[in-house]
Amino acid sequence: MASFVDRVVLHVSGGNGGHGCVSIHREKFKPLGGPDGGNGGDGGDVVLRVDAQTTTLLGYHRAPHQHAGNGGPGKGDHRDGTAGEGLVLTVPDGTVVKSTDGEVLADLVGDGTEFVAASGGQGGLGNSALASQKRKAPGFALLGLDGQARDLVLEVKSIADIAFVGFPSAGKSSLIAALSAARPKIADYPFTTLIPNLGVVQAGETRYTVADVPGLIPGASEGKGLGLEFLRHVERCAALVHVLDCATLEPGRDPVSDLEAIEAELDAYAVDASFAGPGGDVVPLNERPRLVALNKIDVPEARELADFIRPDLEARGYRVFEISTASHEGLRELSFAMAQIVDAARTDRAASPAAPRVVLRPRPVDRGGRGGRGEYTITQEERSLKPLFRIRGDKPERWVAQTDFANEEAIGYLADRLAKLGVEDGLFKSGAKPGDTVVIGGEDGVVFDWEPTMVAGAELLAGPRGTDLRLLEAESRPTRSQKRQDFHERMDAKQAARDELEAERRAGIWTGSDRTSDERFSAGRTSAVGADRTGTEDAGDEDGA
């Protein structure tokens, strides 16, 4: 089973925010003590952190789905919900975080470097936080938002100053074992090295790191062999060392043809644009300083071949070293030559320091001012030959996600917020008419049949807690003209009753033993006047509703 994984697809999601609480404080002698619902807790974040003790992404290859803790819901008596527990994922030094589209999101270099891979959702406000002078006891609370969910690609790119490249079984692992304390696997068959090996070399006062890259073959830049999987590990290197096998017994191979084949693969490999040099330009692999190490000269035939091809390689501009990892011949000269290149590269970086790799992504600023159109956009579409208006924006979409659509008062609060933001005015200007379809969000957004709201807000309408009179059905909600007509009909009926009583009195119909006709008339008149006054008050209440 593989013990080294340098590329994984990670599915991360932040914790969901807790819902706000709807609660009214009640105690002895204080049955209605005001709203006291607490806020929901925020969800936890998923954070990637560089750890020097982590060398592989194998754990995330086996468990690619990672989720942070959810926030707790709010409670009564002004008790806020607990915040969700954050999740810290350790990654090796040199890990590059990309989106699935290939965009580089972060380059994690240095022990302790962090990157927020997925943010937690915001907790919803309780009804105590929503109370105001006009809305003293809200019967609703805001819902918590879902945490951010992302698919990320993690790639490990080794942090090394020098990279050893060459064909399989050229002696790269033996060379790194002879120069440093690293002990990679060494055998007499190709593709022995399956993972990059790192070693630290001390040459005089210079200490640098070398990397043993798995063997390359023709077509490695196109995915053949193991080269495409591990060529990324040489992108950070300041220089390359071609390790050529002068004692190979394979037909059709010689050190010069091996060098040309590897150079062709380095030329074809496209370096990631995020790894720019001190001047801000991306340096291709075949343009970086290169040395040539003619290996296995402890074999007599290999020494003769090395002496024969050395002038040709030096004529091409290469610095050539004849070495033997078995007898350690020539290793000191090679190590000091590599140290010289590393010192020069470090001097150039110090003279022209690269910009920090920290990427800040602040939220966009509203350019339309308070309640301006810069906070949202309205686009007109067509669905089933009928107009559809789509509203996109951070605030409208967030407000919709926070709304409990099972609570009428919460829906009325959402309508008031959208109207205050200027969404209704924007719909009027876009040509929307009452009854048109309005969608807030993307393809999975919330669909409304748009009806312009009344001028008065929901907090000014009388009704039971948790309801909104504006959301009643049209047939059960009388208009002002209907209320006026009903009032006049009641007044006419009362006047007719008075006229009938007066006619009976004048005709002498009112007689009785318990009271005189004048008393009966006075009682009837008082009752009629009281009914008139009650009807007037009822009509006034209905008009004001």
Sequence and secondary structure as in RCSB ss.txt:
>XXXX:A:sequence
MASFVDRVVLHVSGGNGGHGCVSIHREKFKPLGGPDGGNGGDGGDVVLRVDAQTTTLLGYHRAPHQHAGNGGPGK
GDHRDGTAGEGLVLTVPDGTVVKSTDGEVLADLVGDGTEFVAASGGQGGLGNSALASQKRKAPGFALLGLDGQAR
DLVLEVKSIADIAFVGFPSAGKSSLIAALSAARPKIADYPFTTLIPNLGVVQAGETRYTVADVPGLIPGASEGKG
LGLEFLRHVERCAALVHVLDCATLEPGRDPVSDLEAIEAELDAYAVDASFAGPGGDVVPLNERPRLVALNKIDVP
EARELADFIRPDLEARGYRVFEISTASHEGLRELSFAMAQIVDAARTDRAASPAAPRVVLRPRPVDRGGRGGRGE
YTITQEERSLKPLFRIRGDKPERWVAQTDFANEEAIGYLADRLAKLGVEDGLFKSGAKPGDTVVIGGEDGVVFDW
EPTMVAGAELLAGPRGTDLRLLEAESRPTRSQKRQDFHERMDAKQAARDELEAERRAGIWTGSDRTSDERFSAGR
TSAVGADRTGTEDAGDEDGA
>XXXX:A:secstr
      EEEEEEE          B  BTTBTT  B          EEEEE TT    HHHHH  EEE       B
TTTB       EEEEE TTEEEEETTS EEEEE STT EEEEE        HHHH  SS SS S         EE
EEEEEE    SEEEE STTSSHHHHHHHHSS      SSSS   S EEEEEEETTEEEEEEE     TTGGGT T
THHHHGGGGTT SEEEEEEETT   TT  HHHHHHHHHHHHHHS   TTS  TTS    GGGS EEEEEE TTSH
HHHHHHHHHHHHHHHTT EEEE BTTTTBTHHHHHHHHHHHHHHHHHHHHHS              TT TT GGG
 EEEEEEETTEEEEEEE HHHHHHHHT  TT HHHHHHHHHHHHHHTHHHHHHHTT  TT EEEESSTT EEEE 
    SS GGGS   TT  GGGS GGGS  HHHHHHHHHHHHHHHHHHHHHHHHHHHTT    SSS HHHHHHHHH
HHHHHHHHHHHHHHHHHHH 
